[in-house]
């Protein structure tokens, strides 16, 4: 069984961050851009962003956008 769309999207963005395709400080596309890119609804984007924020991969700046955190979990040393 395939995972929910928001889980798959969160996994894809997390993969892009851990692979270095998205760097700390990079701005993610807007919600409408992500909807068009991945052919999903805004609730899918919202749920994926909530998950990634809770995990420390991204942070939102109200009225500005969502950015990869300066120190995403993959880059932290234990």
Backbone torsions as a table, in degrees:
resi	resn	phi	psi	omega
1	UNK	NA	134.7	-179.3
2	UNK	-74.1	146.8	177.8
3	UNK	-69.7	160.9	174.7
4	UNK	-56.1	152.4	-177.0
5	UNK	-57.6	-38.0	-178.4
6	UNK	-67.5	-32.8	177.6
7	UNK	-68.2	-44.7	179.1
8	UNK	-62.2	-40.2	179.2
9	UNK	-67.2	-44.7	177.3
10	UNK	-59.4	-42.3	178.1
11	UNK	-60.7	-41.8	-178.8
12	UNK	-66.4	-45.0	-180.0
13	UNK	-67.8	-40.2	176.2
14	UNK	-59.8	-41.9	178.5
15	UNK	-62.2	-43.0	179.3
16	UNK	-61.9	-37.7	179.1
17	UNK	-69.8	-48.1	-177.3
18	UNK	-68.2	-27.3	178.7
19	UNK	-82.7	-7.8	179.8
20	UNK	85.5	5.6	177.1
21	UNK	-70.1	-32.5	171.6
22	UNK	-113.6	124.6	-175.7
23	UNK	-99.5	157.2	174.6
24	UNK	-52.3	132.3	-179.2
25	UNK	91.9	-13.2	178.5
26	UNK	-67.2	141.4	176.3
27	UNK	-89.1	132.2	175.8
28	UNK	-76.7	156.1	174.6
29	UNK	-58.3	159.4	178.9
30	UNK	-66.3	166.0	178.3
31	UNK	-56.5	-45.8	-179.0
32	UNK	-65.0	-37.2	176.9
33	UNK	-65.5	-43.4	178.5
34	UNK	-64.2	-39.5	176.8
35	UNK	-57.9	-45.5	-179.7
36	UNK	-68.6	-41.6	-178.1
37	UNK	-63.6	-42.7	-174.1
38	UNK	-104.7	1.1	178.8
39	UNK	53.2	52.4	179.5
40	UNK	-132.1	169.7	-180.0
41	UNK	-85.4	169.1	179.7
42	UNK	-64.9	-31.3	179.4
43	UNK	-66.1	-34.0	176.6
44	UNK	-63.6	-45.3	179.1
45	UNK	-62.9	-46.8	-177.9
46	UNK	-59.1	-47.0	-179.5
47	UNK	-64.3	-39.9	177.9
48	UNK	-63.5	-42.4	-179.4
49	UNK	-67.0	-38.9	177.7
50	UNK	-59.6	-43.5	179.3
51	UNK	-63.6	-48.6	-178.0
52	UNK	-66.0	-34.8	176.1
53	UNK	-65.7	-45.1	-179.6
54	UNK	-62.3	-32.9	179.8
55	UNK	-81.9	-10.9	178.4
56	UNK	88.6	14.3	179.9
57	UNK	-84.4	-33.4	-179.0
58	UNK	-134.1	161.9	175.1
59	UNK	-140.0	142.3	-179.7
60	UNK	-96.8	143.4	173.0
61	UNK	-116.7	108.7	-175.4
62	UNK	-50.9	129.1	178.6
63	UNK	77.3	-2.0	-177.3
64	UNK	-117.1	-52.8	-180.0
65	UNK	154.9	-171.4	-179.9
66	UNK	-114.7	132.7	-175.6
67	UNK	-124.6	151.3	171.0
68	UNK	-66.9	133.7	-178.9
69	UNK	-63.9	156.4	179.8
70	UNK	-63.9	-27.8	-177.6
71	UNK	-134.9	70.2	-179.8
72	UNK	-61.6	153.2	-176.0
73	UNK	-50.0	-33.4	-177.5
74	UNK	-65.5	-29.5	-177.2
75	UNK	-89.4	-5.4	-177.6
76	UNK	-77.9	140.2	176.7
77	UNK	-92.7	136.8	-179.8
78	UNK	-76.1	NA	NA
